[in-house]
Amino acid sequence: MNKKQQNLNFFYIYIYTIIYIMNTNSLLNFKGNSAEFKDDDYETPKNILEMLLPYIKDFTKIYDPFYCAGRVKKNWEELGKICYNEKLDAFNRDPPDDFDITISNIPFSMKEKTMKLFFDLKKPFIILMPINAMGSKWINKYFSKLQYLIPNKRLHFSKNGKLGKGSWFDTCFYCYGLNLENDIIKL
């Protein structure tokens, strides 16, 4: 088989794989030039929210625009905070008038769109998302404005009320407006 045939075979395998992914119930659902993850509805357990308490002492009213199953509201209340978390479209709604900070475990397929949304709110925020987003091109315009809280282990999220066995990737809290002592803090 010559080089041209090898390249053509590789191309056919690549196209077949894309078509297979699009037609199966996989993690990817292609829309135009972007991919959105279907499996994007994991919630943050209370023990992870507790990690943030030392850094949000001055904030009592939390806005989390991503509803999922709504357990985050109860978890924050158990930690002594008020949480606004309603089953509404995060991108097509008015935020509450009196919140202090936005904190959310966002749908990871919407990282860039969510970062813009949170900056547009003009309030402090904490976004939980994969640590590898730091290397993404889109984050460059925000990077120097952010501070980072890096967990000392991989976090375990819950789905449908059941705690998972652990994520296969590392996550990080991307923070804005908290005036942390250091720009990067390892928890």
N, C-alpha and C positions, 0 to 999 in steps of 0.2 A: 504494500500500500504506500503510495507516495504522499508527500507532505500536504498537497492540496486535498487529497481524499481524507487524510486524517483530520484536517481542519474542518472539512465539510461534515464528517461524522461527529466531531465535537459540537459543531453548530446544531446539528439535528438533535443530539442528546440534550443540549442546553434548552432548545425550544420545547422538546418533549417534556422536560422537567418543569418548565414554566407553565405549560398547559396543564400538566398533572396537578401542580400546586393550585392553580386557579380553579380546577374542577373538583377538588377534594375538599373535605372539611379540615383543611390544615390551618395553621396559624395565620396564613396570609390571605388577604382578600384585596386584590388589586383594584384600584380606582384611578384611572388615568395614569399618571406617572408616579403615584405614591402608593404605598402599601399601608393598610391599616390592619392591626392585629385584632382578630375576633376574640381571642382569649385574653382580654384586657381588663377584666373585672375582678381584680384581687383587692382585698381590703387589708388595711393596716391594723394588726392586733394592738391591744392596749399597751403591751410591754414595749412596743416600738415607740408609741406616742410618749410614753414615760421618759424615754431617752431625751426628748426635746424639752421637758419641763425646766431644767436649769437655764435654758436659753430664752424662754418665753415668760419669765416671771411677771413682766410688766404688761402682758397681754391677757385679757380675760375672754374676749369675744372672737371666736375663730370662725372664719368662713371657709368651707370646703365645698367648692362648686360641683365636685364629681360625686354623685350619689352612690353608685354601686348597689349595695343592699341596705345602706343606711345605718350600719352598726357603729360607724365612726362617731356619730352624734352621742350615742350612749357611752362609748368609751371615753370621750372627752368630758362628759358630764361626771363620770365616775372619778375623773382626775381633777375635778373642781373648775372646769372651764365650760363656757357656753359655746355651743357649736351650731352654726347655721348650715344645714345640709339637707337640701330638698331634692326631690326627684324631678329636676328640670334640666334643660339643656344648658350646660355651663357656658356655651358661647352665644346663646341667644336669650339672655335674661338680664335683669337688673340685679346687681348684688345688694345685700342688705345695707341699710343706711349707716348702721352703727358698729360694724365689725372693726377689730383692731389689726388683725393679721389674717392672711390666707395661708392655710396649711393643707396640703393634699398629696396623697399617693395617686398621681395622675395616670390616665391611660398612657402607657409608654409609647404607643403608636402616634401620640399627639404631642410630643415633647416641645417642638418648636412653636406650634400654635398655642400651647398652654403657657409657655414662657412669655410670649407676647401678651397674652391675655392678662397674666399676673402683673406684668410691668404696667400695662394700661390701667390697672386698678389704682395705681399710685399709693399703695400701702405696702408695708413689710410683708414678706412671704417666705414660706419654706416649701419647696417642691421635692418630693422623694422620687428619684428616677435613677436609672442605671448610671454607674460611675463613668462608663465609656462615652456618655454624652459630652463629657469634657473635651473629647477629641473631635467632636463634630464641627464641621465648618460653620453651621448656622449659629452656633453659640458664641462665636467670636465677638459679635457686637455687644453681648451681655457679660462676657467672661470677667472683665475687670471690675464690674459692678457687684459681682457675687462673692459670697463667702461660702465655705463648704464645711459641713459636719460629716465626717466619714465614720460609719460604724466599724467596730472592731471585729465584726464577723458578718457572714452572710445572713440576711434577714429572712424570716419565715412569714409568709402572708397567708391569709385565710380566703377561702372561696366557698360560698354557700354555707358559711358558718363553721367550716372545718379548717383547722390549721394545716397548712401544707407541710411537706417534709423538708422544705428549704428551696430557695431559688438556686439556679445554676449560674447566676451572675451576681456581681457585687453592685450595691446601690450606694447612693450618697444623698444627703440633704443639701440641696442648692438653696442658699439663703440670700435674701436681700433686705436691707433696712434694719438688720438686727444689731449692727455695730458690735460685732463679736470682738473679743480681745485679740484674736488672731484670724487671719483670712482662711486658714485651714486648721481644723481641729479634729484630731483623731479621737473618737469616743472610746 
